[in-house]
Amino acid sequence: MCKLTLESLLFAILPVSLLGAVAGLDMVSFPQIMLSRPLVSATLAGAFIGRPGAGLLIGAVLELIALETLPFGASRYAEWGSAGVVGGVVMAGQPIGAAGALPVAMFVALATAVFSSRSMVWVRNWNAHQARRLRTELDVGSPTAVDSLQLRGLTMDMIRGFSVTFIALLILFPLSRRIVAIWGVDAVHSRAVVTALAATVAAGAIWTLTHRAARAGWLFVLGLGAGTALLLLQ
Amino acid sequence: MTNPQSTQRARNEVGTPAPVSSWAVGASFLRLFAVQGSWNYETMIGNGIAFCMKPLLRGLPEERYRAALARQGRYFNAHPYLAGIAVGSLARGELDGEDPVRIDRYRTALCGPLGSVGDQLVWAGWLPLCSLMALTAFALGAGPLVVVCIFLGAYNAGHIALRAWGLRVGLRRGMRVAPALSNPLFRDGPAVLARVSAVLAGLILPLALQRIIGPGRVLAGGVAVVAVVGAVILARFGARATGWRAALALLSIFVLYSVAH
């Protein structure tokens, strides 16, 4: 494994943190075209450092988990934009074929999601504070104050996405390489554990989302049969 | 495109239905993508509504323009993709010189339906379905570019169409948008999307497991059984949105075990 200096680490992390900023901004503030979904953000992050396939793999695993945390209104949910980018970079940044790459990337992405979820609450409180500061102007319908409040919120959210990605990668990327280097479980069983966890969360989420629809259970079984048949035919 | 001078004259006459220029509608539509830019727990997307409405109201006389912006910047909540309905219909009300008290009452009444209808159709229906479509492509062996394009293409076709429809309907119908919200798409759409998602979820489960884990049907079968049992436990005992935190806790133990091993 090549030796990571602080300079080379910063040089690698800075541009990818911009991707984290864009993906983090997309989650709520602008433009919500779902660049923030882990399937997209992790794949883009993987592509950013030359291994889109690795990014897609961790992106698919995280997407299964993200089915559970949909952005309903004022509820507190994981912010997958920056978390997906961190997961994609960590996955694609490991040596090819490393047994611990997938579980460690997933662990790092989920840990980042906890942190980024809190950072969103912080930004929302900051927005409320800004709205209070501009209250007098807003109450008399100042167009400048309306635009200013909106731009402040957008800017702060972008800074949040950048900071979360940058800090998470700065701390967790070198740590992840050390953990992967001493990983003690073989690749197949490591992947099986990750997949079992992701599939459990996804199946629970799908059940929650679909069980009220008529015949959804039977339709799931029908799909399961078709999927199993396809698998056996492969 | 409407003549700006005639637009201005029409706007200056209180109570006269005012035409809106294509430029203003376009600018308002683009601003809709940033409607949640200053989202907060006190006014929610209130300021975002005023921000999106600004181009539509710009031709009003100064006093009415500022009064309208002040009114529209107060608390408001709606699904972001359906906020265009609110922006269009409330702007139409302001341009047509409706009674401010009536606008306020209508504004309050609009919050609930636009939130719940959008949540059910988009967050609980369209988004998971598009995720599952992309995951199906992944499970069947598609590459990164194809998977990402399927997801972004399908999702945003629906997303952008919904935003554009909302703004158009709002501007056209003004403060009489209730019939538009009883559209069969909103009434029956979530259930149809849920049924399609159920089929896709069943289809991808074995295929995706196989692709992630790699060769080994017995192991994939074992993982599938664990997933089904775990999902039943989560659905029965877990509160909403806690499964991923439980997954993080279990994964932490596995990482520690593997490092210590």
Contacts between the chains, C-beta under 8 A, distances in Angstrom:
chain1	res1	chain2	res2	distance
A	28	B	36	5.2
A	28	B	39	6.0
A	29	B	34	6.7
A	29	B	36	5.6
A	29	B	37	5.0
A	29	B	39	7.1
A	30	B	33	5.8
A	30	B	34	4.4
A	30	B	36	7.7
A	30	B	37	6.0
A	31	B	33	3.8
A	31	B	34	7.1
A	32	B	33	6.9
A	32	B	36	7.4
A	32	B	80	6.1
A	32	B	81	7.8
A	32	B	159	7.5
A	33	B	152	6.8
A	33	B	155	7.6
A	33	B	156	5.3
A	33	B	159	6.8
A	34	B	127	7.4
A	34	B	130	7.9
A	34	B	151	7.1
A	34	B	152	6.6
A	34	B	155	5.3
A	34	B	156	7.3
A	34	B	159	7.8
A	35	B	152	7.7
A	37	B	131	6.9
A	37	B	151	7.0
A	39	B	131	6.8
A	39	B	134	5.8
A	39	B	135	7.4
A	39	B	138	7.9
A	39	B	147	6.8
A	39	B	148	7.1
A	39	B	151	5.8
A	40	B	148	5.5
A	40	B	151	6.4
A	40	B	152	6.5
A	43	B	144	4.9
A	43	B	147	7.1
A	43	B	148	5.4
A	44	B	148	7.6
A	46	B	144	7.3
A	47	B	144	6.7
A	52	B	143	7.9
A	52	B	144	3.9
A	52	B	145	7.5
A	53	B	143	7.4
A	53	B	144	6.1
A	55	B	144	6.8
A	56	B	138	6.8
A	56	B	143	7.7
A	56	B	144	4.3
A	56	B	147	6.1
A	56	B	148	7.9
A	57	B	212	6.8
A	60	B	135	6.1
A	60	B	138	5.0
A	60	B	147	7.8
A	60	B	208	6.8
A	60	B	211	7.9
A	60	B	212	6.8
A	61	B	212	6.4
A	63	B	131	5.7
A	63	B	134	7.5
A	63	B	135	6.2
A	64	B	135	7.1
A	64	B	208	7.4
A	65	B	243	7.6
A	65	B	244	4.9
A	65	B	247	6.3
A	66	B	131	7.5
A	66	B	244	7.9
A	67	B	128	5.7
A	67	B	131	6.1
A	68	B	241	5.9
A	68	B	243	5.1
A	68	B	244	5.6
A	69	B	241	5.3
A	69	B	244	6.1
A	70	B	123	4.4
A	70	B	124	6.7
A	70	B	127	6.3
A	70	B	128	7.2
A	71	B	123	6.2
A	72	B	119	5.5
A	72	B	123	5.6
A	73	B	77	6.9
A	73	B	79	7.9
A	73	B	115	6.2
A	73	B	119	6.7
A	74	B	41	6.6
A	74	B	44	7.3
A	74	B	77	7.8
A	75	B	241	7.3
A	77	B	241	6.5
A	78	B	244	6.4
A	100	B	258	6.4
A	102	B	212	7.9
A	103	B	251	6.5
A	103	B	254	6.4
A	103	B	255	6.4
A	103	B	258	7.3
A	104	B	255	6.7
A	106	B	251	6.3
A	107	B	248	7.2
A	107	B	251	5.0
A	107	B	252	6.7
A	107	B	255	5.4
A	110	B	244	6.6
A	110	B	247	6.8
A	110	B	248	4.2
A	110	B	251	6.7
A	111	B	248	6.8
A	113	B	244	7.3
A	114	B	245	7.5
A	114	B	248	7.0
A	124	B	39	6.1
A	124	B	40	5.0
A	124	B	41	5.7
A	125	B	40	7.2
A	125	B	41	7.1
A	127	B	38	5.0
A	127	B	39	6.4
A	127	B	40	3.8
A	128	B	40	3.8
A	128	B	41	5.9
A	128	B	42	4.6
A	128	B	43	7.6
A	130	B	38	7.3
A	131	B	38	6.8
A	131	B	40	6.0
A	131	B	42	6.4
A	131	B	43	5.8
A	131	B	47	6.6
A	132	B	42	7.8
A	138	B	47	7.2
A	138	B	70	6.8
A	138	B	73	5.2
A	139	B	70	5.7
A	140	B	66	6.2
A	140	B	70	6.1
A	141	B	65	7.0
A	141	B	66	3.2
A	141	B	67	5.9
A	141	B	68	6.9
A	141	B	69	3.7
A	141	B	70	3.6
A	141	B	71	7.8
A	141	B	73	7.5
A	142	B	66	7.3
A	142	B	69	7.6
A	143	B	54	6.0
A	143	B	65	7.8
A	143	B	66	7.7
A	143	B	69	6.1
A	146	B	47	6.1
A	146	B	50	4.9
A	146	B	51	5.4
A	146	B	54	6.5
A	146	B	69	6.0
A	146	B	73	6.0
A	147	B	51	6.6
A	147	B	54	7.5
A	149	B	38	4.8
A	149	B	47	5.1
A	149	B	51	8.0
A	150	B	34	6.5
A	150	B	37	4.4
A	150	B	38	5.0
A	150	B	47	6.2
A	150	B	48	6.6
A	150	B	51	4.5
A	151	B	37	7.4
A	152	B	38	7.0
A	153	B	37	4.6
A	153	B	38	3.5
A	153	B	39	7.0
A	153	B	40	7.8
A	154	B	34	6.3
A	154	B	37	4.4
A	154	B	38	7.8
A	157	B	37	7.5
A	179	B	255	6.7
A	179	B	259	5.9
A	182	B	259	5.9
A	183	B	258	5.5
A	183	B	259	7.1
A	184	B	258	4.9
A	184	B	259	6.7
A	184	B	260	7.4
A	184	B	261	3.2
A	185	B	254	8.0
A	185	B	257	7.7
A	185	B	258	4.5
A	185	B	261	6.3
A	187	B	214	7.9
A	188	B	213	6.7
A	188	B	214	6.3
A	188	B	216	6.4
A	188	B	219	6.7
A	190	B	258	7.1
A	191	B	212	6.0
A	191	B	213	4.9
A	191	B	214	6.7
A	192	B	213	5.4
A	192	B	219	5.4
A	192	B	222	7.5
A	192	B	223	5.4
A	193	B	251	7.8
A	193	B	254	5.5
A	194	B	212	7.4
A	194	B	251	7.5
A	195	B	209	5.5
A	195	B	212	4.8
A	195	B	213	5.4
A	195	B	223	5.3
A	196	B	223	4.6
A	196	B	226	4.6
A	196	B	227	5.9
A	196	B	230	7.3
A	197	B	247	4.4
A	197	B	250	6.1
A	197	B	251	6.2
A	198	B	212	7.9
A	198	B	247	7.2
A	199	B	205	6.6
A	199	B	208	7.7
A	199	B	209	6.3
A	199	B	223	6.5
A	199	B	224	7.1
A	199	B	226	7.8
A	199	B	227	3.5
A	199	B	230	7.9
A	199	B	231	7.9
A	200	B	226	6.8
A	200	B	227	4.7
A	200	B	230	3.2
A	200	B	231	5.5
A	200	B	234	6.6
A	200	B	243	7.1
A	200	B	247	7.4
A	201	B	231	8.0
A	201	B	234	7.1
A	201	B	243	4.0
A	201	B	244	5.7
A	201	B	246	7.9
A	201	B	247	5.4
A	202	B	201	7.6
A	202	B	227	7.7
A	202	B	231	7.9
A	203	B	201	7.4
A	203	B	205	7.1
A	203	B	227	5.2
A	203	B	228	6.3
A	203	B	230	7.3
A	203	B	231	3.3
A	203	B	234	7.9
A	204	B	230	7.2
A	204	B	231	4.2
A	204	B	234	3.4
A	204	B	235	5.1
A	204	B	238	6.7
A	204	B	243	5.3
A	205	B	128	7.7
A	205	B	243	7.0
A	206	B	128	7.4
A	206	B	197	6.6
A	206	B	198	7.0
A	206	B	201	4.3
A	206	B	231	7.9
A	207	B	231	5.9
A	207	B	235	4.7
A	208	B	235	6.3
A	208	B	240	6.7
A	209	B	124	5.5
A	209	B	128	5.7
A	209	B	194	6.3
A	209	B	197	6.7
A	210	B	194	4.2
A	210	B	195	7.3
A	210	B	197	5.5
A	210	B	198	4.5
A	210	B	201	7.4
A	211	B	235	7.9
A	212	B	191	7.8
A	212	B	194	7.2
A	213	B	190	7.9
A	213	B	191	4.6
A	213	B	194	3.7
A	213	B	195	5.1
A	213	B	198	7.0
A	214	B	191	7.1
A	214	B	195	7.6
A	215	B	195	6.8
A	216	B	194	6.0
A	216	B	195	5.9
A	216	B	198	4.2
A	217	B	198	7.5
A	219	B	195	5.5
A	219	B	198	4.2
A	219	B	199	4.8
A	219	B	202	7.2
A	220	B	198	4.4
A	220	B	199	7.1
A	220	B	201	6.0
A	220	B	202	4.3
A	221	B	202	6.4
A	222	B	199	6.1
A	222	B	202	6.5
A	223	B	198	6.8
A	223	B	199	4.1
A	223	B	200	6.3
A	223	B	201	6.4
A	223	B	202	2.6
A	223	B	203	4.0
A	223	B	204	7.9
A	223	B	205	8.0
A	224	B	202	3.7
A	224	B	203	7.3
A	224	B	205	6.2
A	224	B	206	7.1
A	225	B	202	7.5
A	226	B	199	8.0
A	226	B	202	7.3
A	226	B	203	5.4
A	227	B	139	7.9
A	227	B	202	6.1
A	227	B	203	4.2
A	227	B	204	6.4
A	227	B	205	6.0
A	227	B	206	4.4
A	227	B	207	5.2
A	228	B	206	5.0
A	230	B	203	7.7
A	230	B	206	7.8
A	230	B	207	6.2
A	231	B	206	4.8
A	231	B	207	5.9
A	231	B	210	5.8
A	231	B	217	7.5
A	231	B	220	7.8
A	234	B	210	7.8
